[in-house]
């Protein structure tokens, strides 16, 4: 191995830390952590970051073996560990959501298509198969026939009232870089459209100014979050 002065590794590491991909990972992590439902998996971003991290890990190891200043190598490794921690946290949050809302995600094509290939395998095998087997052996087999469904409280139930779903009415902290107008905060879901007596009046649409924090229901801004026009915190 030829002599190295550490400049190559330093430049590569600075690129990793300052790159837009790292900032995008921070944003994806914040969005995933704050959103009540699972978000779209950032496949291209994660693939690029994984490759960059592996390359820098190799260079840091080479620098450590080449006699580069230990303090410099330690600083590189410390910041690299932060990036890896952020990536692991992002993936862990997604797996927790899959475990919590497994039946709802598998029954909803839009949510299922947001998963990565590995997450789909995790949902179908480890979560779905193992969970169904556990429930049947430990609980359901001991109940009367009318109460042995995983999805319903009883066989006469019209809906899958035992399936956990994300609470889209959850309040979230958010901010936008754009001016957004005509956002409807409340949906009138109290009754049919022709039932004027039981309907509560809709709130006036509100506007979002750039770089101002707002505390609103996730459901009201869901579309803007998915479009990348609103950031969650």
Backbone as CSV, one residue per row, in Angstrom:
resi,resn,N_x,N_y,N_z,CA_x,CA_y,CA_z,C_x,C_y,C_z
1,UNK,0.847,-1.197,0.000,0.000,0.000,0.000,0.882,1.245,0.000
2,UNK,0.579,2.208,-0.854,1.377,3.414,-0.924,1.133,4.328,0.252
3,UNK,1.990,5.336,0.397,1.842,6.273,1.493,0.617,7.148,1.259
4,UNK,-0.051,7.452,2.357,-1.238,8.306,2.281,-1.116,9.376,3.346
5,UNK,-1.457,10.569,3.017,-1.374,11.664,3.980,-2.707,11.958,4.636
6,UNK,-3.735,11.170,4.329,-5.029,11.362,4.972,-5.928,12.345,4.272
7,UNK,-5.376,13.074,3.288,-6.198,14.090,2.640,-7.343,13.463,1.842
8,UNK,-7.058,12.320,1.180,-8.107,11.663,0.391,-9.253,11.225,1.262
9,UNK,-8.920,10.584,2.381,-9.971,10.127,3.289,-10.741,11.296,3.874
10,UNK,-10.023,12.362,4.221,-10.681,13.536,4.807,-11.670,14.150,3.829
11,UNK,-11.241,14.280,2.566,-12.128,14.873,1.570,-13.356,14.004,1.337
12,UNK,-13.145,12.683,1.283,-14.270,11.789,1.072,-15.235,11.853,2.243
13,UNK,-14.664,11.943,3.463,-15.539,11.980,4.627,-16.308,13.297,4.703
14,UNK,-15.635,14.396,4.424,-16.324,15.682,4.427,-17.450,15.687,3.399
15,UNK,-17.204,15.040,2.269,-18.255,14.944,1.254,-19.442,14.180,1.786
16,UNK,-19.183,13.088,2.527,-20.270,12.298,3.090,-21.093,13.104,4.082
17,UNK,-20.404,13.839,4.938,-21.105,14.574,5.988,-21.880,15.751,5.413
18,UNK,-21.315,16.422,4.417,-21.922,17.632,3.893,-22.839,17.367,2.698
19,UNK,-22.848,16.139,2.211,-23.612,15.839,1.022,-25.107,16.047,1.243
20,UNK,-25.794,16.306,0.164,-27.234,16.470,0.236,-27.905,15.187,0.704
21,UNK,-27.318,14.036,0.407,-27.911,12.770,0.798,-28.051,12.647,2.313
22,UNK,-27.070,13.118,3.057,-27.153,13.058,4.510,-28.280,13.955,5.014
23,UNK,-28.399,15.130,4.424,-29.490,16.023,4.811,-30.838,15.419,4.441
24,UNK,-30.903,14.752,3.306,-32.141,14.083,2.912,-32.488,12.950,3.865
25,UNK,-31.477,12.257,4.373,-31.726,11.208,5.355,-32.287,11.798,6.643
26,UNK,-31.741,12.923,7.066,-32.268,13.587,8.266,-33.733,13.955,8.074
27,UNK,-34.053,14.460,6.884,-35.435,14.836,6.601,-36.337,13.606,6.584
28,UNK,-35.889,12.540,5.920,-36.685,11.315,5.863,-36.900,10.744,7.257
29,UNK,-35.885,10.811,8.101,-35.993,10.333,9.485,-37.008,11.156,10.269
30,UNK,-36.962,12.484,10.122,-37.926,13.338,10.826,-39.350,13.057,10.353
31,UNK,-39.519,12.935,9.035,-40.848,12.679,8.482,-41.401,11.354,9.005
32,UNK,-40.550,10.334,8.979,-40.997,9.005,9.407,-41.324,8.984,10.890
33,UNK,-40.533,9.669,11.668,-40.743,9.680,13.118,-42.004,10.447,13.499
34,UNK,-42.314,11.507,12.779,-43.443,12.359,13.140,-44.767,11.901,12.539
35,UNK,-44.735,11.268,11.377,-45.959,10.871,10.693,-46.596,9.671,11.385
36,UNK,-47.912,9.664,11.552,-48.576,8.515,12.179,-48.604,7.275,11.296
37,UNK,-48.554,7.449,9.982,-48.564,6.306,9.061,-47.179,6.101,8.480
38,UNK,-46.960,4.947,7.877,-45.659,4.677,7.281,-45.527,5.455,5.980
39,UNK,-44.337,6.013,5.760,-44.083,6.812,4.576,-43.434,5.959,3.494
40,UNK,-43.272,6.536,2.306,-42.635,5.822,1.208,-41.162,5.584,1.525
41,UNK,-40.708,4.356,1.287,-39.315,4.019,1.543,-38.411,4.723,0.541
42,UNK,-37.372,5.399,1.048,-36.455,6.148,0.191,-35.383,5.201,-0.341
43,UNK,-35.756,4.386,-1.309,-34.871,3.319,-1.793,-33.575,3.853,-2.393
44,UNK,-33.671,4.803,-3.307,-32.467,5.326,-3.974,-31.546,6.015,-2.978
45,UNK,-32.118,6.786,-2.086,-31.334,7.497,-1.086,-30.598,6.529,-0.176
46,UNK,-31.292,5.515,0.317,-30.668,4.554,1.230,-29.568,3.771,0.517
47,UNK,-29.787,3.432,-0.742,-28.775,2.697,-1.502,-27.506,3.534,-1.667
48,UNK,-27.672,4.813,-2.000,-26.500,5.687,-2.172,-25.747,5.860,-0.850
49,UNK,-26.491,6.109,0.219,-25.858,6.333,1.514,-25.127,5.091,2.009
50,UNK,-25.727,3.941,1.798,-25.088,2.699,2.231,-23.753,2.510,1.529
51,UNK,-23.721,2.782,0.225,-22.472,2.675,-0.515,-21.434,3.670,-0.041
52,UNK,-21.853,4.905,0.228,-20.922,5.924,0.708,-20.363,5.563,2.077
53,UNK,-21.218,5.068,2.949,-20.775,4.703,4.296,-19.759,3.572,4.249
54,UNK,-20.019,2.572,3.423,-19.089,1.451,3.303,-17.733,1.920,2.792
55,UNK,-17.734,2.840,1.827,-16.473,3.344,1.281,-15.683,4.111,2.332
56,UNK,-16.349,4.977,3.066,-15.660,5.770,4.081,-15.173,4.878,5.221
57,UNK,-15.947,3.865,5.574,-15.499,2.928,6.620,-14.175,2.276,6.233
58,UNK,-14.063,1.864,4.983,-12.831,1.239,4.510,-11.663,2.215,4.596
59,UNK,-11.911,3.469,4.204,-10.834,4.457,4.209,-10.407,4.838,5.626
60,UNK,-11.365,4.910,6.540,-11.029,5.220,7.928,-10.204,4.091,8.534
61,UNK,-10.552,2.859,8.204,-9.788,1.712,8.704,-8.367,1.722,8.150
62,UNK,-8.230,2.073,6.871,-6.899,2.152,6.265,-6.077,3.258,6.915
63,UNK,-6.719,4.395,7.182,-6.004,5.494,7.831,-5.521,5.084,9.213
64,UNK,-6.351,4.345,9.950,-5.970,3.911,11.294,-4.764,2.989,11.251
65,UNK,-4.670,2.188,10.201,-3.547,1.255,10.063,-2.303,1.905,9.463
66,UNK,-2.469,3.106,8.910,-1.358,3.767,8.224,-0.651,4.790,9.095
67,UNK,-1.060,4.897,10.341,-0.384,5.813,11.239,-0.874,7.246,11.178
68,UNK,-2.032,7.468,10.593,-2.608,8.816,10.585,-2.933,9.231,12.021
69,UNK,-2.892,10.527,12.291,-3.176,11.052,13.625,-4.419,10.382,14.217
70,UNK,-4.296,9.675,15.347,-5.421,8.964,15.945,-6.619,9.873,16.258
71,UNK,-6.341,11.109,16.652,-7.427,12.026,16.961,-8.250,12.332,15.711
72,UNK,-7.558,12.536,14.587,-8.255,12.804,13.334,-9.126,11.614,12.925
73,UNK,-8.541,10.422,13.024,-9.298,9.217,12.683,-10.492,9.053,13.619
74,UNK,-10.292,9.361,14.884,-11.366,9.232,15.872,-12.525,10.182,15.562
75,UNK,-12.202,11.397,15.131,-13.245,12.359,14.786,-14.032,11.895,13.564
76,UNK,-13.311,11.361,12.572,-13.993,10.842,11.389,-14.940,9.699,11.777
77,UNK,-14.431,8.811,12.618,-15.219,7.641,13.013,-16.438,8.048,13.845
78,UNK,-16.265,9.048,14.687,-17.355,9.494,15.536,-18.507,10.068,14.710
79,UNK,-18.177,10.895,13.739,-19.215,11.468,12.895,-19.831,10.414,11.972
80,UNK,-19.020,9.473,11.541,-19.534,8.377,10.732,-20.537,7.556,11.525
81,UNK,-20.241,7.339,12.808,-21.152,6.596,13.677,-22.500,7.310,13.804
82,UNK,-22.458,8.626,13.815,-23.714,9.383,13.910,-24.588,9.125,12.673
83,UNK,-23.952,9.120,11.511,-24.704,8.865,10.280,-25.292,7.464,10.282
84,UNK,-24.506,6.496,10.736,-24.988,5.123,10.801,-26.131,4.985,11.805
85,UNK,-26.011,5.688,12.924,-27.085,5.650,13.923,-28.385,6.201,13.343
86,UNK,-28.283,7.282,12.599,-29.460,7.887,11.987,-30.115,6.928,10.997
87,UNK,-29.292,6.241,10.207,-29.816,5.281,9.235,-30.508,4.120,9.933
88,UNK,-29.874,3.593,10.973,-30.485,2.481,11.714,-31.785,2.908,12.384
89,UNK,-31.812,4.116,12.911,-33.018,4.624,13.557,-34.164,4.762,12.558
90,UNK,-33.849,5.261,11.364,-34.856,5.392,10.307,-35.470,4.035,9.974
91,UNK,-34.634,3.026,9.801,-35.126,1.688,9.462,-35.889,1.065,10.628
92,UNK,-35.427,1.315,11.854,-36.086,0.752,13.030,-37.484,1.327,13.220
93,UNK,-37.642,2.619,12.987,-38.956,3.252,13.115,-39.936,2.636,12.128
94,UNK,-39.477,2.385,10.911,-40.339,1.786,9.895,-40.759,0.369,10.297
95,UNK,-39.833,-0.418,10.823,-40.171,-1.776,11.241,-41.170,-1.771,12.388
96,UNK,-41.052,-0.813,13.287,-42.000,-0.709,14.393,-43.407,-0.397,13.884
97,UNK,-43.496,0.458,12.873,-44.803,0.765,12.293,-45.387,-0.456,11.582
98,UNK,-44.535,-1.191,10.884,-45.007,-2.392,10.196,-45.557,-3.399,11.199
99,UNK,-44.857,-3.594,12.298,-45.322,-4.530,13.320,-46.631,-4.070,13.947
100,UNK,-46.770,-2.776,14.153,-47.957,-2.247,14.820,-49.183,-2.270,13.921
101,UNK,-48.999,-1.973,12.629,-50.134,-1.862,11.710,-50.081,-2.925,10.611
102,UNK,-49.543,-4.086,10.927,-49.281,-5.113,9.928,-50.507,-5.474,9.099
103,UNK,-51.640,-5.747,9.737,-52.831,-6.181,8.999,-53.394,-5.049,8.143
104,UNK,-53.352,-3.838,8.661,-53.848,-2.683,7.897,-52.964,-2.418,6.685
105,UNK,-51.664,-2.515,6.855,-50.738,-2.268,5.747,-50.910,-3.324,4.648
106,UNK,-51.026,-4.581,5.042,-51.175,-5.644,4.054,-52.507,-5.551,3.314
107,UNK,-53.504,-4.953,3.952,-54.823,-4.837,3.326,-54.974,-3.553,2.524
108,UNK,-53.991,-2.662,2.594,-54.066,-1.376,1.910,-52.940,-1.293,0.888
109,UNK,-53.293,-1.376,-0.387,-52.289,-1.423,-1.453,-51.378,-0.198,-1.431
110,UNK,-51.943,0.967,-1.174,-51.145,2.194,-1.165,-50.035,2.122,-0.130
111,UNK,-50.360,1.639,1.071,-49.357,1.542,2.135,-48.377,0.401,1.864
112,UNK,-48.877,-0.714,1.380,-48.011,-1.859,1.106,-46.962,-1.512,0.049
113,UNK,-47.347,-0.724,-0.937,-46.418,-0.344,-2.005,-45.355,0.643,-1.532
114,UNK,-45.511,1.180,-0.339,-44.500,2.081,0.215,-43.337,1.322,0.854
115,UNK,-43.481,0.022,1.028,-42.460,-0.767,1.695,-41.347,-1.161,0.725
116,UNK,-40.174,-1.379,1.282,-39.075,-1.909,0.484,-39.275,-3.404,0.283
117,UNK,-38.477,-3.998,-0.579,-38.566,-5.436,-0.824,-38.337,-6.221,0.457
118,UNK,-37.347,-5.801,1.226,-37.038,-6.489,2.479,-38.160,-6.295,3.496
119,UNK,-38.754,-5.111,3.530,-39.845,-4.859,4.467,-41.084,-5.676,4.115
120,UNK,-41.340,-5.862,2.832,-42.475,-6.691,2.412,-42.279,-8.132,2.866
121,UNK,-41.060,-8.636,2.729,-40.776,-9.994,3.185,-40.929,-10.097,4.695
122,UNK,-40.450,-9.086,5.405,-40.576,-9.048,6.864,-42.047,-9.043,7.272
123,UNK,-42.860,-8.256,6.570,-44.278,-8.148,6.915,-45.015,-9.459,6.678
124,UNK,-44.705,-10.129,5.578,-45.449,-11.338,5.215,-45.019,-12.569,6.000
125,UNK,-43.748,-12.646,6.340,-43.256,-13.848,7.009,-43.204,-13.677,8.523
126,UNK,-42.264,-12.889,8.974,-42.047,-12.777,10.413,-43.248,-12.191,11.135
127,UNK,-43.860,-11.159,10.557,-44.981,-10.507,11.235,-46.280,-11.282,11.049
128,UNK,-46.725,-11.413,9.792,-48.040,-11.981,9.521,-48.121,-13.452,9.924
129,UNK,-47.233,-14.273,9.408,-47.293,-15.707,9.678,-47.072,-15.996,11.157
130,UNK,-46.024,-15.427,11.736,-45.715,-15.695,13.139,-46.795,-15.158,14.066
131,UNK,-47.318,-13.978,13.765,-48.341,-13.385,14.620,-49.638,-14.174,14.556
132,UNK,-50.054,-14.547,13.359,-51.276,-15.341,13.221,-51.144,-16.672,13.961
133,UNK,-50.004,-17.322,13.811,-49.779,-18.599,14.492,-49.814,-18.425,15.998
134,UNK,-49.173,-17.372,16.487,-49.146,-17.124,17.931,-50.547,-16.858,18.477
135,UNK,-51.319,-16.032,17.801,-52.662,-15.702,18.267,-53.584,-16.922,18.243
136,UNK,-53.476,-17.703,17.202,-54.332,-18.885,17.089,-54.012,-19.912,18.171
137,UNK,-52.730,-20.116,18.427,-52.348,-21.128,19.406,-52.575,-20.675,20.843
138,UNK,-52.372,-19.405,21.111,-52.428,-18.936,22.495,-53.800,-18.407,22.921
139,UNK,-54.595,-17.890,21.958,-55.850,-17.239,22.338,-57.047,-17.734,21.530
140,UNK,-56.995,-17.570,20.224,-58.184,-17.772,19.397,-58.731,-19.188,19.454
141,UNK,-57.877,-20.177,19.505,-58.341,-21.572,19.526,-59.120,-21.904,20.787
142,UNK,-58.986,-21.075,21.814,-59.669,-21.320,23.083,-60.988,-20.551,23.186
143,UNK,-61.325,-19.756,22.159,-62.552,-18.976,22.154,-63.636,-19.684,21.345
144,UNK,-64.910,-19.311,21.568,-65.999,-19.863,20.747,-65.765,-19.545,19.271
145,UNK,-66.347,-20.331,18.397,-66.121,-20.191,16.956,-66.416,-18.789,16.440
146,UNK,-67.434,-18.145,16.981,-67.819,-16.815,16.501,-66.826,-15.726,16.884
147,UNK,-65.844,-16.070,17.723,-64.900,-15.055,18.203,-63.446,-15.434,17.888
148,UNK,-63.256,-16.240,16.859,-61.916,-16.699,16.529,-61.272,-15.923,15.372
149,UNK,-61.877,-14.822,14.986,-61.313,-14.023,13.898,-60.227,-13.085,14.430
150,UNK,-59.163,-12.958,13.658,-58.098,-12.010,14.011,-58.521,-10.586,13.713
151,UNK,-59.423,-10.423,12.757,-59.764,-9.093,12.258,-61.025,-8.501,12.873
152,UNK,-61.930,-9.344,13.380,-63.212,-8.858,13.896,-63.436,-9.324,15.322
153,UNK,-64.168,-8.500,16.095,-64.495,-8.891,17.457,-65.396,-10.114,17.479
154,UNK,-66.281,-10.204,16.485,-67.142,-11.379,16.334,-67.471,-11.540,14.866
155,UNK,-67.962,-12.691,14.493,-68.254,-12.971,13.098,-69.382,-12.106,12.554
156,UNK,-70.197,-11.531,13.437,-71.315,-10.694,12.968,-70.885,-9.246,12.739
157,UNK,-69.668,-8.911,13.107,-69.178,-7.548,12.879,-69.058,-7.283,11.390
158,UNK,-69.474,-6.114,10.967,-69.425,-5.764,9.548,-68.052,-5.262,9.118
159,UNK,-67.275,-4.722,10.043,-65.968,-4.174,9.722,-64.871,-4.918,10.472
160,UNK,-63.652,-4.738,9.999,-62.497,-5.322,10.686,-62.117,-4.437,11.868
161,UNK,-62.918,-4.512,12.929,-62.751,-3.603,14.057,-61.632,-4.003,15.008
162,UNK,-60.918,-5.090,14.706,-59.783,-5.481,15.542,-58.447,-5.119,14.899
163,UNK,-58.491,-4.516,13.726,-57.269,-4.165,13.005,-56.804,-2.765,13.413
164,UNK,-55.590,-2.681,13.922,-55.038,-1.383,14.330,-54.727,-0.536,13.100
165,UNK,-55.129,0.731,13.159,-54.891,1.651,12.057,-54.206,2.915,12.583
166,UNK,-53.359,3.542,11.777,-52.723,4.800,12.212,-53.759,5.899,12.403
167,UNK,-53.578,6.693,13.430,-54.505,7.788,13.731,-54.111,9.028,12.933
168,UNK,-54.779,9.229,11.814,-54.442,10.356,10.946,-54.879,11.695,11.522
169,UNK,-55.705,11.662,12.572,-56.120,12.902,13.233,-55.077,13.415,14.217
170,UNK,-53.974,12.700,14.347,-52.910,13.120,15.250,-52.378,14.497,14.870
171,UNK,-52.129,15.335,15.871,-51.551,16.655,15.621,-50.043,16.526,15.420
172,UNK,-49.521,17.258,14.453,-48.093,17.247,14.157,-47.574,18.676,14.035
173,UNK,-46.279,18.834,14.272,-45.607,20.115,14.070,-45.015,20.107,12.664
174,UNK,-45.264,21.150,11.919,-44.817,21.150,10.522,-44.427,22.556,10.074
175,UNK,-43.743,22.598,8.924,-43.295,23.858,8.334,-43.154,23.662,6.839
176,UNK,-43.341,24.721,6.095,-43.193,24.659,4.653,-42.266,25.769,4.168
177,UNK,-41.657,25.538,3.020,-40.826,26.566,2.389,-41.620,27.361,1.359
178,UNK,-42.893,27.000,1.198,-43.720,27.630,0.178,-44.946,28.263,0.820
179,UNK,-45.593,29.104,0.051,-46.896,29.616,0.480,-47.956,28.606,0.059
180,UNK,-48.746,28.142,1.019,-49.802,27.168,0.741,-51.133,27.728,1.223
181,UNK,-52.087,27.770,0.330,-53.392,28.315,0.690,-54.510,27.308,0.542
182,UNK,-55.662,27.652,1.102,-56.887,26.839,0.991,-56.700,25.432,1.547
183,UNK,-56.104,25.338,2.738,-55.969,24.044,3.409,-57.165,23.866,4.335
184,UNK,-57.921,22.793,4.126,-59.101,22.532,4.931,-58.705,21.711,6.150
185,UNK,-58.909,22.281,7.339,-58.474,21.611,8.554,-59.423,20.502,8.986
186,UNK,-60.710,20.653,8.730,-61.694,19.684,9.191,-62.412,19.051,8.019
187,UNK,-62.630,17.723,8.119,-63.475,17.014,7.166,-64.812,16.766,7.816
188,UNK,-65.875,17.030,7.090,-67.209,16.813,7.636,-67.609,15.367,7.398
189,UNK,-67.407,14.534,8.440,-67.680,13.114,8.304,-68.748,12.642,9.285
190,UNK,-69.563,13.552,9.773,-70.552,13.175,10.779,-71.778,12.506,10.186
191,UNK,-71.971,12.632,8.889,-73.166,12.045,8.324,-73.162,12.177,6.828
192,UNK,-74.197,11.645,6.154,-74.300,11.757,4.701,-74.358,13.200,4.263
193,UNK,-74.014,13.435,3.004,-73.952,14.798,2.488,-75.312,15.481,2.498
194,UNK,-76.428,14.704,2.492,-77.744,15.319,2.477,-78.319,15.498,3.870
195,UNK,-77.563,15.133,4.887,-78.012,15.287,6.268,-77.454,16.587,6.829
196,UNK,-78.174,17.671,6.635,-77.690,18.995,7.023,-77.811,19.250,8.516
197,UNK,-78.651,18.484,9.219,-78.905,18.747,10.625,-77.728,18.299,11.485
198,UNK,-77.204,17.102,11.200,-76.163,16.544,12.046,-74.762,16.992,11.664
199,UNK,-74.613,17.620,10.508,-73.290,18.057,10.088,-72.846,19.278,10.877
200,UNK,-71.587,19.283,11.306,-71.046,20.464,11.953,-70.440,21.362,10.879
201,UNK,-70.459,22.657,11.050,-69.935,23.566,10.022,-68.437,23.382,9.822
202,UNK,-68.015,23.452,8.574,-66.598,23.344,8.254,-65.859,24.598,8.670
203,UNK,-64.612,24.408,9.139,-63.779,25.559,9.459,-63.323,26.223,8.171
204,UNK,-63.049,27.494,8.274,-62.545,28.223,7.122,-61.165,27.685,6.735
205,UNK,-60.888,27.535,5.449,-59.543,27.102,5.024,-58.491,28.076,5.542
206,UNK,-57.326,27.547,5.875,-56.281,28.437,6.372,-55.080,28.391,5.437
207,UNK,-54.176,29.321,5.624,-53.009,29.463,4.762,-51.745,29.228,5.576
208,UNK,-50.727,28.686,4.933,-49.437,28.465,5.583,-48.386,29.368,4.954
209,UNK,-47.722,30.128,5.795,-46.647,31.000,5.349,-45.315,30.247,5.408
210,UNK,-44.380,30.583,4.541,-43.071,29.913,4.540,-42.316,30.105,5.849
211,UNK,-41.627,29.055,6.289,-40.717,29.083,7.447,-41.410,29.467,8.750
212,UNK,-42.684,29.110,8.879,-43.435,29.326,10.116,-43.910,27.968,10.621
213,UNK,-43.694,27.677,11.908,-44.120,26.405,12.472,-45.623,26.415,12.729
214,UNK,-46.271,25.296,12.390,-47.709,25.137,12.608,-47.950,23.819,13.346
215,UNK,-49.041,23.792,14.105,-49.454,22.613,14.857,-50.856,22.245,14.388
216,UNK,-50.943,21.268,13.489,-52.219,20.934,12.846,-52.383,19.419,12.784
217,UNK,-53.591,18.998,12.417,-53.844,17.569,12.244,-53.106,17.063,11.006
218,UNK,-52.536,15.880,11.143,-51.789,15.299,10.028,-52.676,15.112,8.798
219,UNK,-53.922,14.712,9.011,-54.826,14.429,7.902,-55.011,15.641,6.999
220,UNK,-54.975,16.829,7.594,-55.220,18.046,6.812,-54.064,18.364,5.865
221,UNK,-52.866,17.938,6.215,-51.687,18.275,5.401,-51.057,17.042,4.766
222,UNK,-51.692,15.898,4.899,-51.144,14.625,4.413,-50.685,14.718,2.955
223,UNK,-51.515,15.288,2.110,-51.183,15.373,0.681,-49.925,16.203,0.454
224,UNK,-49.802,17.306,1.184,-48.641,18.179,1.010,-47.360,17.510,1.525
225,UNK,-47.484,16.713,2.587,-46.328,15.982,3.108,-45.839,14.968,2.077
226,UNK,-46.774,14.239,1.479,-46.416,13.225,0.482,-45.805,13.858,-0.763
227,UNK,-46.216,15.084,-1.063,-45.667,15.789,-2.222,-44.337,16.449,-1.929
228,UNK,-43.904,16.427,-0.675,-42.643,17.046,-0.305,-42.727,18.547,-0.108
229,UNK,-43.926,19.091,0.027,-44.096,20.531,0.181,-44.191,20.973,1.629
230,UNK,-44.369,20.006,2.529,-44.412,20.288,3.963,-43.486,19.338,4.684
231,UNK,-42.681,19.863,5.619,-41.774,19.065,6.434,-42.340,18.902,7.833
232,UNK,-42.213,17.706,8.389,-42.650,17.437,9.757,-41.476,17.533,10.706
233,UNK,-41.779,17.828,11.977,-40.741,17.974,13.002,-41.165,17.263,14.272
